[in-house]
Amino acid sequence: MLLIDCPWCGPRDQREFNYGGDGTVVRPPDPSAATDEAWHDYIYIRDNPRGSHVELWQHNAGCRRWFKVRRDVVTHEMQGSAPIGRELPPKP
Ligand SMILES: [Zn+2]
């Protein structure tokens, strides 16, 4: 079980949160001009490296806000969290 640190509510049990996916994916800047390949890559293509990932999580059983988490997907170590639009702490 994970202990996730909501930037507003503090550390809480994983069961209070929804996972929102990769936190590094960027939507095509001009959606009407984006190619099918650009949409395909945005929707389906993800990197899956060992180690530290940036993820989106929502505190659905608390403040309901979305935020970013840096987590090691091998050890499940939580390495920091931050509101969207703010910098995460650097990788350890
Ligand atoms: Zn919260």
PDB file of the backbone (N, CA, C, O) and the ligand in Angstrom, with CONECT records:
HET     ZN  A 101       1
ATOM      1  N   MET A   1       0.847  -1.183   0.000  1.00  0.00           N
ATOM      2  CA  MET A   1       0.000   0.000   0.000  1.00  0.00           C
ATOM      3  C   MET A   1       0.890   1.242   0.000  1.00  0.00           C
ATOM      4  O   MET A   1       1.938   1.274   0.645  1.00  0.00           O
ATOM      5  N   LEU A   2       0.451   2.258  -0.733  1.00  0.00           N
ATOM      6  CA  LEU A   2       1.212   3.500  -0.832  1.00  0.00           C
ATOM      7  C   LEU A   2       0.664   4.526   0.157  1.00  0.00           C
ATOM      8  O   LEU A   2      -0.527   4.543   0.467  1.00  0.00           O
ATOM      9  N   LEU A   3       1.561   5.378   0.640  1.00  0.00           N
ATOM     10  CA  LEU A   3       1.182   6.540   1.425  1.00  0.00           C
ATOM     11  C   LEU A   3       1.487   7.753   0.549  1.00  0.00           C
ATOM     12  O   LEU A   3       2.652   8.083   0.324  1.00  0.00           O
ATOM     13  N   ILE A   4       0.439   8.417   0.055  1.00  0.00           N
ATOM     14  CA  ILE A   4       0.589   9.507  -0.898  1.00  0.00           C
ATOM     15  C   ILE A   4       0.429  10.831  -0.176  1.00  0.00           C
ATOM     16  O   ILE A   4      -0.502  11.025   0.606  1.00  0.00           O
ATOM     17  N   ASP A   5       1.367  11.749  -0.460  1.00  0.00           N
ATOM     18  CA  ASP A   5       1.390  13.043   0.218  1.00  0.00           C
ATOM     19  C   ASP A   5       0.640  14.082  -0.610  1.00  0.00           C
ATOM     20  O   ASP A   5       1.203  14.673  -1.531  1.00  0.00           O
ATOM     21  N   CYS A   6      -0.626  14.303  -0.283  1.00  0.00           N
ATOM     22  CA  CYS A   6      -1.407  15.352  -0.952  1.00  0.00           C
ATOM     23  C   CYS A   6      -0.814  16.703  -0.539  1.00  0.00           C
ATOM     24  O   CYS A   6      -0.609  16.937   0.652  1.00  0.00           O
ATOM     25  N   PRO A   7      -0.532  17.601  -1.498  1.00  0.00           N
ATOM     26  CA  PRO A   7       0.061  18.891  -1.141  1.00  0.00           C
ATOM     27  C   PRO A   7      -0.822  19.728  -0.210  1.00  0.00           C
ATOM     28  O   PRO A   7      -0.313  20.613   0.477  1.00  0.00           O
ATOM     29  N   TRP A   8      -2.130  19.465  -0.173  1.00  0.00           N
ATOM     30  CA  TRP A   8      -3.034  20.267   0.657  1.00  0.00           C
ATOM     31  C   TRP A   8      -3.441  19.545   1.941  1.00  0.00           C
ATOM     32  O   TRP A   8      -3.649  20.194   2.966  1.00  0.00           O
ATOM     33  N   CYS A   9      -3.558  18.206   1.905  1.00  0.00           N
ATOM     34  CA  CYS A   9      -4.097  17.449   3.038  1.00  0.00           C
ATOM     35  C   CYS A   9      -3.035  16.661   3.797  1.00  0.00           C
ATOM     36  O   CYS A   9      -3.289  16.205   4.912  1.00  0.00           O
ATOM     37  N   GLY A  10      -1.853  16.495   3.214  1.00  0.00           N
ATOM     38  CA  GLY A  10      -0.815  15.708   3.861  1.00  0.00           C
ATOM     39  C   GLY A  10      -0.885  14.246   3.462  1.00  0.00           C
ATOM     40  O   GLY A  10      -1.675  13.873   2.594  1.00  0.00           O
ATOM     41  N   PRO A  11      -0.051  13.401   4.102  1.00  0.00           N
ATOM     42  CA  PRO A  11       0.015  11.977   3.739  1.00  0.00           C
ATOM     43  C   PRO A  11      -1.303  11.249   4.028  1.00  0.00           C
ATOM     44  O   PRO A  11      -1.887  11.383   5.103  1.00  0.00           O
ATOM     45  N   ARG A  12      -1.749  10.478   3.039  1.00  0.00           N
ATOM     46  CA  ARG A  12      -2.994   9.713   3.178  1.00  0.00           C
ATOM     47  C   ARG A  12      -2.828   8.364   2.483  1.00  0.00           C
ATOM     48  O   ARG A  12      -1.955   8.184   1.635  1.00  0.00           O
ATOM     49  N   ASP A  13      -3.687   7.426   2.864  1.00  0.00           N
ATOM     50  CA  ASP A  13      -3.701   6.091   2.280  1.00  0.00           C
ATOM     51  C   ASP A  13      -4.019   6.152   0.781  1.00  0.00           C
ATOM     52  O   ASP A  13      -4.824   6.974   0.342  1.00  0.00           O
ATOM     53  N   GLN A  14      -3.391   5.292   0.022  1.00  0.00           N
ATOM     54  CA  GLN A  14      -3.587   5.225  -1.434  1.00  0.00           C
ATOM     55  C   GLN A  14      -5.052   5.073  -1.809  1.00  0.00           C
ATOM     56  O   GLN A  14      -5.463   5.555  -2.865  1.00  0.00           O
ATOM     57  N   ARG A  15      -5.846   4.423  -0.981  1.00  0.00           N
ATOM     58  CA  ARG A  15      -7.252   4.181  -1.316  1.00  0.00           C
ATOM     59  C   ARG A  15      -8.064   5.466  -1.437  1.00  0.00           C
ATOM     60  O   ARG A  15      -9.179   5.441  -1.960  1.00  0.00           O
ATOM     61  N   GLU A  16      -7.523   6.592  -0.962  1.00  0.00           N
ATOM     62  CA  GLU A  16      -8.226   7.871  -1.082  1.00  0.00           C
ATOM     63  C   GLU A  16      -7.979   8.556  -2.426  1.00  0.00           C
ATOM     64  O   GLU A  16      -8.523   9.631  -2.680  1.00  0.00           O
ATOM     65  N   PHE A  17      -7.153   7.938  -3.300  1.00  0.00           N
ATOM     66  CA  PHE A  17      -6.704   8.617  -4.511  1.00  0.00           C
ATOM     67  C   PHE A  17      -7.068   7.837  -5.771  1.00  0.00           C
ATOM     68  O   PHE A  17      -7.254   6.620  -5.738  1.00  0.00           O
ATOM     69  N   ASN A  18      -7.165   8.570  -6.885  1.00  0.00           N
ATOM     70  CA  ASN A  18      -7.266   7.971  -8.217  1.00  0.00           C
ATOM     71  C   ASN A  18      -5.982   8.269  -8.968  1.00  0.00           C
ATOM     72  O   ASN A  18      -5.463   9.385  -8.929  1.00  0.00           O
ATOM     73  N   TYR A  19      -5.478   7.247  -9.655  1.00  0.00           N
ATOM     74  CA  TYR A  19      -4.307   7.426 -10.497  1.00  0.00           C
ATOM     75  C   TYR A  19      -4.737   8.053 -11.807  1.00  0.00           C
ATOM     76  O   TYR A  19      -5.716   7.618 -12.412  1.00  0.00           O
ATOM     77  N   GLY A  20      -4.004   9.085 -12.258  1.00  0.00           N
ATOM     78  CA  GLY A  20      -4.382   9.797 -13.481  1.00  0.00           C
ATOM     79  C   GLY A  20      -3.444   9.597 -14.638  1.00  0.00           C
ATOM     80  O   GLY A  20      -3.633  10.203 -15.692  1.00  0.00           O
ATOM     81  N   GLY A  21      -2.430   8.758 -14.475  1.00  0.00           N
ATOM     82  CA  GLY A  21      -1.524   8.472 -15.582  1.00  0.00           C
ATOM     83  C   GLY A  21      -0.232   9.258 -15.537  1.00  0.00           C
ATOM     84  O   GLY A  21       0.114   9.894 -14.542  1.00  0.00           O
ATOM     85  N   ASP A  22       0.471   9.184 -16.666  1.00  0.00           N
ATOM     86  CA  ASP A  22       1.775   9.814 -16.834  1.00  0.00           C
ATOM     87  C   ASP A  22       1.632  11.337 -16.720  1.00  0.00           C
ATOM     88  O   ASP A  22       0.817  11.945 -17.415  1.00  0.00           O
ATOM     89  N   GLY A  23       2.417  11.934 -15.854  1.00  0.00           N
ATOM     90  CA  GLY A  23       2.346  13.373 -15.629  1.00  0.00           C
ATOM     91  C   GLY A  23       3.221  14.188 -16.551  1.00  0.00           C
ATOM     92  O   GLY A  23       3.326  15.404 -16.389  1.00  0.00           O
ATOM     93  N   THR A  24       3.855  13.543 -17.520  1.00  0.00           N
ATOM     94  CA  THR A  24       4.758  14.278 -18.414  1.00  0.00           C
ATOM     95  C   THR A  24       4.191  14.442 -19.819  1.00  0.00           C
ATOM     96  O   THR A  24       4.790  15.126 -20.649  1.00  0.00           O
ATOM     97  N   VAL A  25       3.045  13.824 -20.097  1.00  0.00           N
ATOM     98  CA  VAL A  25       2.476  13.881 -21.443  1.00  0.00           C
ATOM     99  C   VAL A  25       1.908  15.279 -21.706  1.00  0.00           C
ATOM    100  O   VAL A  25       1.209  15.842 -20.863  1.00  0.00           O
ATOM    101  N   VAL A  26       2.209  15.821 -22.860  1.00  0.00           N
ATOM    102  CA  VAL A  26       1.761  17.170 -23.224  1.00  0.00           C
ATOM    103  C   VAL A  26       0.802  17.074 -24.412  1.00  0.00           C
ATOM    104  O   VAL A  26       1.136  16.491 -25.443  1.00  0.00           O
ATOM    105  N   ARG A  27      -0.385  17.650 -24.259  1.00  0.00           N
ATOM    106  CA  ARG A  27      -1.403  17.689 -25.320  1.00  0.00           C
ATOM    107  C   ARG A  27      -0.875  18.505 -26.500  1.00  0.00           C
ATOM    108  O   ARG A  27      -0.166  19.489 -26.294  1.00  0.00           O
ATOM    109  N   PRO A  28      -1.209  18.111 -27.735  1.00  0.00           N
ATOM    110  CA  PRO A  28      -0.783  18.923 -28.887  1.00  0.00           C
ATOM    111  C   PRO A  28      -1.233  20.375 -28.697  1.00  0.00           C
ATOM    112  O   PRO A  28      -2.391  20.618 -28.357  1.00  0.00           O
ATOM    113  N   PRO A  29      -0.330  21.347 -28.914  1.00  0.00           N
ATOM    114  CA  PRO A  29      -0.643  22.751 -28.607  1.00  0.00           C
ATOM    115  C   PRO A  29      -1.787  23.329 -29.434  1.00  0.00           C
ATOM    116  O   PRO A  29      -2.532  24.174 -28.938  1.00  0.00           O
ATOM    117  N   ASP A  30      -1.942  22.894 -30.685  1.00  0.00           N
ATOM    118  CA  ASP A  30      -3.043  23.370 -31.527  1.00  0.00           C
ATOM    119  C   ASP A  30      -3.845  22.142 -31.960  1.00  0.00           C
ATOM    120  O   ASP A  30      -3.550  21.557 -33.003  1.00  0.00           O
ATOM    121  N   PRO A  31      -4.865  21.734 -31.170  1.00  0.00           N
ATOM    122  CA  PRO A  31      -5.572  20.476 -31.436  1.00  0.00           C
ATOM    123  C   PRO A  31      -6.142  20.361 -32.848  1.00  0.00           C
ATOM    124  O   PRO A  31      -6.106  19.277 -33.430  1.00  0.00           O
ATOM    125  N   SER A  32      -6.662  21.439 -33.410  1.00  0.00           N
ATOM    126  CA  SER A  32      -7.278  21.347 -34.738  1.00  0.00           C
ATOM    127  C   SER A  32      -6.236  21.166 -35.840  1.00  0.00           C
ATOM    128  O   SER A  32      -6.567  20.705 -36.933  1.00  0.00           O
ATOM    129  N   ALA A  33      -4.982  21.524 -35.566  1.00  0.00           N
ATOM    130  CA  ALA A  33      -3.931  21.391 -36.565  1.00  0.00           C
ATOM    131  C   ALA A  33      -3.085  20.135 -36.367  1.00  0.00           C
ATOM    132  O   ALA A  33      -2.236  19.819 -37.200  1.00  0.00           O
ATOM    133  N   ALA A  34      -3.318  19.415 -35.254  1.00  0.00           N
ATOM    134  CA  ALA A  34      -2.488  18.234 -34.960  1.00  0.00           C
ATOM    135  C   ALA A  34      -2.797  17.099 -35.943  1.00  0.00           C
ATOM    136  O   ALA A  34      -3.945  16.896 -36.338  1.00  0.00           O
ATOM    137  N   THR A  35      -1.769  16.381 -36.319  1.00  0.00           N
ATOM    138  CA  THR A  35      -1.937  15.244 -37.228  1.00  0.00           C
ATOM    139  C   THR A  35      -2.483  14.042 -36.468  1.00  0.00           C
ATOM    140  O   THR A  35      -2.470  14.010 -35.238  1.00  0.00           O
ATOM    141  N   ASP A  36      -2.968  13.043 -37.230  1.00  0.00           N
ATOM    142  CA  ASP A  36      -3.412  11.796 -36.599  1.00  0.00           C
ATOM    143  C   ASP A  36      -2.270  11.146 -35.833  1.00  0.00           C
ATOM    144  O   ASP A  36      -2.478  10.590 -34.755  1.00  0.00           O
ATOM    145  N   GLU A  37      -1.055  11.216 -36.392  1.00  0.00           N
ATOM    146  CA  GLU A  37       0.105  10.630 -35.715  1.00  0.00           C
ATOM    147  C   GLU A  37       0.374  11.349 -34.386  1.00  0.00           C
ATOM    148  O   GLU A  37       0.698  10.699 -33.392  1.00  0.00           O
ATOM    149  N   ALA A  38       0.243  12.670 -34.359  1.00  0.00           N
ATOM    150  CA  ALA A  38       0.457  13.416 -33.108  1.00  0.00           C
ATOM    151  C   ALA A  38      -0.579  13.026 -32.064  1.00  0.00           C
ATOM    152  O   ALA A  38      -0.240  12.882 -30.889  1.00  0.00           O
ATOM    153  N   TRP A  39      -1.862  12.849 -32.476  1.00  0.00           N
ATOM    154  CA  TRP A  39      -2.910  12.413 -31.535  1.00  0.00           C
ATOM    155  C   TRP A  39      -2.672  10.982 -31.062  1.00  0.00           C
ATOM    156  O   TRP A  39      -2.866  10.667 -29.888  1.00  0.00           O
ATOM    157  N   HIS A  40      -2.255  10.130 -31.974  1.00  0.00           N
ATOM    158  CA  HIS A  40      -1.946   8.746 -31.609  1.00  0.00           C
ATOM    159  C   HIS A  40      -0.864   8.724 -30.542  1.00  0.00           C
ATOM    160  O   HIS A  40      -0.999   8.043 -29.526  1.00  0.00           O
ATOM    161  N   ASP A  41       0.213   9.472 -30.775  1.00  0.00           N
ATOM    162  CA  ASP A  41       1.314   9.502 -29.815  1.00  0.00           C
ATOM    163  C   ASP A  41       0.856  10.070 -28.471  1.00  0.00           C
ATOM    164  O   ASP A  41       1.243   9.560 -27.419  1.00  0.00           O
ATOM    165  N   TYR A  42       0.034  11.125 -28.499  1.00  0.00           N
ATOM    166  CA  TYR A  42      -0.453  11.749 -27.267  1.00  0.00           C
ATOM    167  C   TYR A  42      -1.312  10.764 -26.454  1.00  0.00           C
ATOM    168  O   TYR A  42      -1.215  10.714 -25.228  1.00  0.00           O
ATOM    169  N   ILE A  43      -2.136   9.998 -27.139  1.00  0.00           N
ATOM    170  CA  ILE A  43      -3.077   9.123 -26.441  1.00  0.00           C
ATOM    171  C   ILE A  43      -2.446   7.787 -26.040  1.00  0.00           C
ATOM    172  O   ILE A  43      -2.707   7.283 -24.947  1.00  0.00           O
ATOM    173  N   TYR A  44      -1.611   7.209 -26.924  1.00  0.00           N
ATOM    174  CA  TYR A  44      -1.184   5.823 -26.697  1.00  0.00           C
ATOM    175  C   TYR A  44       0.283   5.615 -26.352  1.00  0.00           C
ATOM    176  O   TYR A  44       0.608   4.637 -25.677  1.00  0.00           O
ATOM    177  N   ILE A  45       1.166   6.475 -26.777  1.00  0.00           N
ATOM    178  CA  ILE A  45       2.599   6.190 -26.629  1.00  0.00           C
ATOM    179  C   ILE A  45       3.116   6.707 -25.281  1.00  0.00           C
ATOM    180  O   ILE A  45       2.991   7.890 -24.964  1.00  0.00           O
ATOM    181  N   ARG A  46       3.693   5.801 -24.504  1.00  0.00           N
ATOM    182  CA  ARG A  46       4.261   6.157 -23.199  1.00  0.00           C
ATOM    183  C   ARG A  46       5.624   5.522 -23.050  1.00  0.00           C
ATOM    184  O   ARG A  46       5.864   4.413 -23.528  1.00  0.00           O
ATOM    185  N   ASP A  47       6.520   6.237 -22.381  1.00  0.00           N
ATOM    186  CA  ASP A  47       7.782   5.645 -21.967  1.00  0.00           C
ATOM    187  C   ASP A  47       7.514   4.854 -20.699  1.00  0.00           C
ATOM    188  O   ASP A  47       6.592   5.170 -19.947  1.00  0.00           O
ATOM    189  N   ASN A  48       8.309   3.838 -20.462  1.00  0.00           N
ATOM    190  CA  ASN A  48       8.143   3.042 -19.250  1.00  0.00           C
ATOM    191  C   ASN A  48       9.503   2.675 -18.681  1.00  0.00           C
ATOM    192  O   ASN A  48       9.844   1.496 -18.582  1.00  0.00           O
ATOM    193  N   PRO A  49      10.292   3.701 -18.301  1.00  0.00           N
ATOM    194  CA  PRO A  49      11.633   3.405 -17.789  1.00  0.00           C
ATOM    195  C   PRO A  49      11.584   2.873 -16.351  1.00  0.00           C
ATOM    196  O   PRO A  49      10.627   3.129 -15.620  1.00  0.00           O
ATOM    197  N   ARG A  50      12.612   2.138 -15.960  1.00  0.00           N
ATOM    198  CA  ARG A  50      12.748   1.740 -14.554  1.00  0.00           C
ATOM    199  C   ARG A  50      13.037   2.984 -13.733  1.00  0.00           C
ATOM    200  O   ARG A  50      13.691   3.910 -14.213  1.00  0.00           O
ATOM    201  N   GLY A  51      12.562   3.010 -12.522  1.00  0.00           N
ATOM    202  CA  GLY A  51      12.936   4.091 -11.623  1.00  0.00           C
ATOM    203  C   GLY A  51      11.881   5.162 -11.476  1.00  0.00           C
ATOM    204  O   GLY A  51      10.687   4.875 -11.396  1.00  0.00           O
ATOM    205  N   SER A  52      12.335   6.392 -11.444  1.00  0.00           N
ATOM    206  CA  SER A  52      11.487   7.521 -11.086  1.00  0.00           C
ATOM    207  C   SER A  52      10.539   7.921 -12.218  1.00  0.00           C
ATOM    208  O   SER A  52      10.967   8.092 -13.360  1.00  0.00           O
ATOM    209  N   HIS A  53       9.251   8.069 -11.898  1.00  0.00           N
ATOM    210  CA  HIS A  53       8.223   8.515 -12.837  1.00  0.00           C
ATOM    211  C   HIS A  53       7.498   9.728 -12.242  1.00  0.00           C
ATOM    212  O   HIS A  53       7.390   9.863 -11.023  1.00  0.00           O
ATOM    213  N   VAL A  54       7.006  10.602 -13.118  1.00  0.00           N
ATOM    214  CA  VAL A  54       6.109  11.670 -12.686  1.00  0.00           C
ATOM    215  C   VAL A  54       4.703  11.236 -13.060  1.00  0.00           C
ATOM    216  O   VAL A  54       4.427  10.920 -14.218  1.00  0.00           O
ATOM    217  N   GLU A  55       3.812  11.223 -12.071  1.00  0.00           N
ATOM    218  CA  GLU A  55       2.443  10.734 -12.259  1.00  0.00           C
ATOM    219  C   GLU A  55       1.436  11.795 -11.823  1.00  0.00           C
ATOM    220  O   GLU A  55       1.752  12.682 -11.031  1.00  0.00           O
ATOM    221  N   LEU A  56       0.219  11.688 -12.354  1.00  0.00           N
ATOM    222  CA  LEU A  56      -0.887  12.532 -11.896  1.00  0.00           C
ATOM    223  C   LEU A  56      -1.770  11.711 -10.961  1.00  0.00           C
ATOM    224  O   LEU A  56      -2.061  10.546 -11.234  1.00  0.00           O
ATOM    225  N   TRP A  57      -2.190  12.322  -9.863  1.00  0.00           N
ATOM    226  CA  TRP A  57      -3.090  11.684  -8.916  1.00  0.00           C
ATOM    227  C   TRP A  57      -4.159  12.691  -8.510  1.00  0.00           C
ATOM    228  O   TRP A  57      -3.921  13.898  -8.483  1.00  0.00           O
ATOM    229  N   GLN A  58      -5.361  12.160  -8.192  1.00  0.00           N
ATOM    230  CA  GLN A  58      -6.430  12.999  -7.668  1.00  0.00           C
ATOM    231  C   GLN A  58      -6.803  12.506  -6.275  1.00  0.00           C
ATOM    232  O   GLN A  58      -6.967  11.305  -6.056  1.00  0.00           O
ATOM    233  N   HIS A  59      -6.933  13.431  -5.344  1.00  0.00           N
ATOM    234  CA  HIS A  59      -7.339  13.073  -3.986  1.00  0.00           C
ATOM    235  C   HIS A  59      -8.866  13.048  -3.931  1.00  0.00           C
ATOM    236  O   HIS A  59      -9.502  13.952  -3.390  1.00  0.00           O
ATOM    237  N   ASN A  60      -9.436  11.988  -4.506  1.00  0.00           N
ATOM    238  CA  ASN A  60     -10.888  11.938  -4.693  1.00  0.00           C
ATOM    239  C   ASN A  60     -11.665  11.778  -3.397  1.00  0.00           C
ATOM    240  O   ASN A  60     -12.834  12.162  -3.346  1.00  0.00           O
ATOM    241  N   ALA A  61     -11.063  11.226  -2.344  1.00  0.00           N
ATOM    242  CA  ALA A  61     -11.776  11.086  -1.067  1.00  0.00           C
ATOM    243  C   ALA A  61     -11.398  12.201  -0.097  1.00  0.00           C
ATOM    244  O   ALA A  61     -11.703  12.120   1.093  1.00  0.00           O
ATOM    245  N   GLY A  62     -10.746  13.223  -0.591  1.00  0.00           N
ATOM    246  CA  GLY A  62     -10.347  14.350   0.252  1.00  0.00           C
ATOM    247  C   GLY A  62     -10.693  15.656  -0.417  1.00  0.00           C
ATOM    248  O   GLY A  62     -11.865  15.979  -0.610  1.00  0.00           O
ATOM    249  N   CYS A  63      -9.658  16.413  -0.774  1.00  0.00           N
ATOM    250  CA  CYS A  63      -9.875  17.752  -1.344  1.00  0.00           C
ATOM    251  C   CYS A  63     -10.282  17.713  -2.815  1.00  0.00           C
ATOM    252  O   CYS A  63     -10.683  18.736  -3.369  1.00  0.00           O
ATOM    253  N   ARG A  64     -10.183  16.539  -3.457  1.00  0.00           N
ATOM    254  CA  ARG A  64     -10.566  16.309  -4.866  1.00  0.00           C
ATOM    255  C   ARG A  64      -9.654  17.022  -5.859  1.00  0.00           C
ATOM    256  O   ARG A  64      -9.989  17.097  -7.041  1.00  0.00           O
ATOM    257  N   ARG A  65      -8.526  17.543  -5.424  1.00  0.00           N
ATOM    258  CA  ARG A  65      -7.604  18.243  -6.323  1.00  0.00           C
ATOM    259  C   ARG A  65      -6.664  17.260  -7.003  1.00  0.00           C
ATOM    260  O   ARG A  65      -6.348  16.196  -6.471  1.00  0.00           O
ATOM    261  N   TRP A  66      -6.221  17.656  -8.217  1.00  0.00           N
ATOM    262  CA  TRP A  66      -5.215  16.918  -8.963  1.00  0.00           C
ATOM    263  C   TRP A  66      -3.846  17.478  -8.642  1.00  0.00           C
ATOM    264  O   TRP A  66      -3.706  18.676  -8.400  1.00  0.00           O
ATOM    265  N   PHE A  67      -2.833  16.624  -8.639  1.00  0.00           N
ATOM    266  CA  PHE A  67      -1.472  17.061  -8.378  1.00  0.00           C
ATOM    267  C   PHE A  67      -0.491  16.057  -8.967  1.00  0.00           C
ATOM    268  O   PHE A  67      -0.880  14.984  -9.428  1.00  0.00           O
ATOM    269  N   LYS A  68       0.792  16.425  -8.943  1.00  0.00           N
ATOM    270  CA  LYS A  68       1.841  15.566  -9.483  1.00  0.00           C
ATOM    271  C   LYS A  68       2.554  14.858  -8.344  1.00  0.00           C
ATOM    272  O   LYS A  68       2.700  15.399  -7.248  1.00  0.00           O
ATOM    273  N   VAL A  69       2.994  13.641  -8.624  1.00  0.00           N
ATOM    274  CA  VAL A  69       3.788  12.857  -7.678  1.00  0.00           C
ATOM    275  C   VAL A  69       4.994  12.306  -8.416  1.00  0.00           C
ATOM    276  O   VAL A  69       4.875  11.850  -9.553  1.00  0.00           O
ATOM    277  N   ARG A  70       6.147  12.346  -7.779  1.00  0.00           N
ATOM    278  CA  ARG A  70       7.309  11.636  -8.306  1.00  0.00           C
ATOM    279  C   ARG A  70       7.444  10.350  -7.483  1.00  0.00           C
ATOM    280  O   ARG A  70       7.566  10.392  -6.259  1.00  0.00           O
ATOM    281  N   ARG A  71       7.419   9.193  -8.187  1.00  0.00           N
ATOM    282  CA  ARG A  71       7.432   7.897  -7.505  1.00  0.00           C
ATOM    283  C   ARG A  71       8.371   6.959  -8.232  1.00  0.00           C
ATOM    284  O   ARG A  71       8.397   6.927  -9.463  1.00  0.00           O
ATOM    285  N   ASP A  72       9.143   6.198  -7.476  1.00  0.00           N
ATOM    286  CA  ASP A  72       9.982   5.153  -8.055  1.00  0.00           C
ATOM    287  C   ASP A  72       9.094   3.932  -8.273  1.00  0.00           C
ATOM    288  O   ASP A  72       8.555   3.378  -7.315  1.00  0.00           O
ATOM    289  N   VAL A  73       8.938   3.509  -9.529  1.00  0.00           N
ATOM    290  CA  VAL A  73       8.015   2.414  -9.835  1.00  0.00           C
ATOM    291  C   VAL A  73       8.614   1.041  -9.545  1.00  0.00           C
ATOM    292  O   VAL A  73       7.914   0.033  -9.644  1.00  0.00           O
ATOM    293  N   VAL A  74       9.883   0.985  -9.194  1.00  0.00           N
ATOM    294  CA  VAL A  74      10.502  -0.283  -8.795  1.00  0.00           C
ATOM    295  C   VAL A  74      10.337  -0.482  -7.291  1.00  0.00           C
ATOM    296  O   VAL A  74       9.901  -1.545  -6.848  1.00  0.00           O
ATOM    297  N   THR A  75      10.687   0.542  -6.500  1.00  0.00           N
ATOM    298  CA  THR A  75      10.647   0.419  -5.041  1.00  0.00           C
ATOM    299  C   THR A  75       9.355   0.970  -4.438  1.00  0.00           C
ATOM    300  O   THR A  75       9.070   0.723  -3.266  1.00  0.00           O
ATOM    301  N   HIS A  76       8.564   1.719  -5.228  1.00  0.00           N
ATOM    302  CA  HIS A  76       7.350   2.424  -4.797  1.00  0.00           C
ATOM    303  C   HIS A  76       7.660   3.544  -3.800  1.00  0.00           C
ATOM    304  O   HIS A  76       6.759   4.020  -3.109  1.00  0.00           O
ATOM    305  N   GLU A  77       8.927   3.968  -3.721  1.00  0.00           N
ATOM    306  CA  GLU A  77       9.280   5.096  -2.863  1.00  0.00           C
ATOM    307  C   GLU A  77       8.608   6.367  -3.393  1.00  0.00           C
ATOM    308  O   GLU A  77       8.725   6.682  -4.577  1.00  0.00           O
ATOM    309  N   MET A  78       7.911   7.090  -2.528  1.00  0.00           N
ATOM    310  CA  MET A  78       7.314   8.370  -2.900  1.00  0.00           C
ATOM    311  C   MET A  78       8.400   9.423  -2.752  1.00  0.00           C
ATOM    312  O   MET A  78       8.967   9.588  -1.671  1.00  0.00           O
ATOM    313  N   GLN A  79       8.695  10.141  -3.845  1.00  0.00           N
ATOM    314  CA  GLN A  79       9.841  11.047  -3.853  1.00  0.00           C
ATOM    315  C   GLN A  79       9.430  12.517  -3.855  1.00  0.00           C
ATOM    316  O   GLN A  79      10.282  13.398  -3.962  1.00  0.00           O
ATOM    317  N   GLY A  80       8.156  12.781  -3.740  1.00  0.00           N
ATOM    318  CA  GLY A  80       7.699  14.163  -3.641  1.00  0.00           C
ATOM    319  C   GLY A  80       6.385  14.366  -4.356  1.00  0.00           C
ATOM    320  O   GLY A  80       5.995  13.564  -5.205  1.00  0.00           O
ATOM    321  N   SER A  81       5.703  15.444  -4.009  1.00  0.00           N
ATOM    322  CA  SER A  81       4.450  15.806  -4.666  1.00  0.00           C
ATOM    323  C   SER A  81       4.378  17.323  -4.757  1.00  0.00           C
ATOM    324  O   SER A  81       5.031  18.039  -3.997  1.00  0.00           O
ATOM    325  N   ALA A  82       3.569  17.799  -5.704  1.00  0.00           N
ATOM    326  CA  ALA A  82       3.424  19.247  -5.899  1.00  0.00           C
ATOM    327  C   ALA A  82       2.133  19.520  -6.655  1.00  0.00           C
ATOM    328  O   ALA A  82       1.680  18.685  -7.438  1.00  0.00           O
ATOM    329  N   PRO A  83       1.535  20.695  -6.423  1.00  0.00           N
ATOM    330  CA  PRO A  83       0.380  21.092  -7.234  1.00  0.00           C
ATOM    331  C   PRO A  83       0.787  21.171  -8.706  1.00  0.00           C
ATOM    332  O   PRO A  83       1.949  21.427  -9.021  1.00  0.00           O
ATOM    333  N   ILE A  84      -0.170  20.953  -9.601  1.00  0.00           N
ATOM    334  CA  ILE A  84       0.107  21.090 -11.037  1.00  0.00           C
ATOM    335  C   ILE A  84       0.505  22.546 -11.305  1.00  0.00           C
ATOM    336  O   ILE A  84      -0.128  23.478 -10.809  1.00  0.00           O
ATOM    337  N   GLY A  85       1.552  22.718 -12.091  1.00  0.00           N
ATOM    338  CA  GLY A  85       2.054  24.049 -12.376  1.00  0.00           C
ATOM    339  C   GLY A  85       3.228  24.451 -11.508  1.00  0.00           C
ATOM    340  O   GLY A  85       3.865  25.475 -11.756  1.00  0.00           O
ATOM    341  N   ARG A  86       3.523  23.646 -10.483  1.00  0.00           N
ATOM    342  CA  ARG A  86       4.691  23.906  -9.646  1.00  0.00           C
ATOM    343  C   ARG A  86       5.702  22.788  -9.847  1.00  0.00           C
ATOM    344  O   ARG A  86       5.355  21.687 -10.273  1.00  0.00           O
ATOM    345  N   GLU A  87       6.950  23.085  -9.536  1.00  0.00           N
ATOM    346  CA  GLU A  87       8.030  22.124  -9.709  1.00  0.00           C
ATOM    347  C   GLU A  87       7.987  21.053  -8.622  1.00  0.00           C
ATOM    348  O   GLU A  87       7.728  21.337  -7.453  1.00  0.00           O
ATOM    349  N   LEU A  88       8.250  19.811  -9.044  1.00  0.00           N
ATOM    350  CA  LEU A  88       8.442  18.735  -8.075  1.00  0.00           C
ATOM    351  C   LEU A  88       9.840  18.856  -7.477  1.00  0.00           C
ATOM    352  O   LEU A  88      10.724  19.447  -8.098  1.00  0.00           O
ATOM    353  N   PRO A  89      10.052  18.309  -6.289  1.00  0.00           N
ATOM    354  CA  PRO A  89      11.414  18.254  -5.755  1.00  0.00           C
ATOM    355  C   PRO A  89      12.294  17.469  -6.739  1.00  0.00           C
ATOM    356  O   PRO A  89      11.788  16.588  -7.435  1.00  0.00           O
ATOM    357  N   PRO A  90      13.580  17.763  -6.811  1.00  0.00           N
ATOM    358  CA  PRO A  90      14.457  17.061  -7.748  1.00  0.00           C
ATOM    359  C   PRO A  90      14.545  15.567  -7.438  1.00  0.00           C
ATOM    360  O   PRO A  90      14.286  15.133  -6.315  1.00  0.00           O
ATOM    361  N   LYS A  91      14.920  14.789  -8.465  1.00  0.00           N
ATOM    362  CA  LYS A  91      15.108  13.354  -8.260  1.00  0.00           C
ATOM    363  C   LYS A  91      16.164  13.128  -7.193  1.00  0.00           C
ATOM    364  O   LYS A  91      17.159  13.850  -7.154  1.00  0.00           O
ATOM    365  N   PRO A  92      15.971  12.150  -6.336  1.00  0.00           N
ATOM    366  CA  PRO A  92      16.987  11.870  -5.313  1.00  0.00           C
ATOM    367  C   PRO A  92      18.258  11.288  -5.920  1.00  0.00           C
ATOM    368  O   PRO A  92      19.211  10.997  -5.197  1.00  0.00           O
TER     369      PRO A  92
HETATM  370 ZN    ZN A 101      -6.060  16.454  -0.590  1.00  0.00          ZN2+
END
